[in-house]
Amino acid sequence: MDYQNKLVLAPMVRVGTLPFRLLAAEYGADITYGEEIIDHKMVKCERKVNEYIGCTDFVEKGTENVVFRTCYEERNRVIFQIGTSDAVRALTAAQIVCKDVAAIDVNMGCPKSFSISGGMGAALLNKPELIHDILTTLKRNLSCPVTCKIRLLKSSQDTVELARRIEKTGVSALAVHGRKVADRPRDPAKWSEIADVVSALSIPVIANGDVFDYGDFARIKAATVMVARGALWNASVFSPEGKVHWEEVKREYVRKSILWDNDIKSTKHTLKEMIMHYSCLELPEGKGVIKSENLADIAKLYGEERYYQFVNENRFSSNGS
Ligand code: FNR
């Protein structure tokens, strides 16, 4: 896995499922993170080859709940991100999925209360021993690359010190979101503090925060750049030819959701985020997305009924039924 000078789709809960990752890759993302999945959830899953859809599913045992879906096409670029507060549990979760993904990443930046109260995400940032324990346990026992994603600490010096400790665990790369735990998304990302980490480490640093245009990728020399909201609002941000119209990107996302039988909650959430950025949910399209109960409703809303029918008929015959 090469992390140098790459364009990276950031992990995004409810957004970074298979169709969105494939969409970003089609426009030029080299590395695509899945949404954070908590280790407690992953350890309850079993791997199932889904011949009907042509993918590999990790399904909660005894249920039909697909926790993570991937496919062969993204095998060399998809990163599985874990939320954890425990080295052994993180390892058990990672072992279930590691042969089907390019690398395992640990989320050490999430400031949400459900993460912090479980000792996960940003709660790890002030526990360097636990960070060391988790990362060395994963490193020692997995054959795939291991990385983690942090936020900035109170001072640049503190961040650099933590980054150096992380580097010593043998991780392949470190992603740095250029905001502090208390910062909100509207606060500007501090690229100079990310640059301090880049110059202090020899492993690749994945710089993250406020990249909205292809031109922004050149903002920091010798670093790989990770994009979240810029990609959510228009996944063609990764395209060197410039962005295509968001309506076109959205339609392609709808088609990929149909093709990969995406979780309806994820499809609705992602479409709502796109619509809210450019328009508003009170208009007929937004109301239609909110009302949709399944992918057939979404297909109808976007005039993709024939595609929906074609995909499902094809699955039917390839299944031999
Ligand atoms: C996120 N972020 C995030 N981070 C992470 O490590 N794991 C996750 O699952 C998520 N989920 C998530 C969902 C959504 C909808 C957003 C917008 C963000 C944080 C994200 O990866 C990134 O660090 C920040 O959004 C900053 O990057 P941008 O948005 O300034 O490019």
Boltz pocket constraint, residues with backbone or C-beta under 6 A from the ligand:
constraints:
  - pocket:
      binder: B
      contacts: [[A, 10], [A, 11], [A, 12], [A, 13], [A, 15], [A, 34], [A, 35], [A, 36], [A, 81], [A, 107], [A, 108], [A, 109], [A, 110], [A, 149], [A, 177], [A, 185], [A, 189], [A, 208], [A, 209], [A, 210], [A, 211], [A, 226], [A, 227], [A, 228], [A, 229], [A, 230]]
      max_distance: 6.0
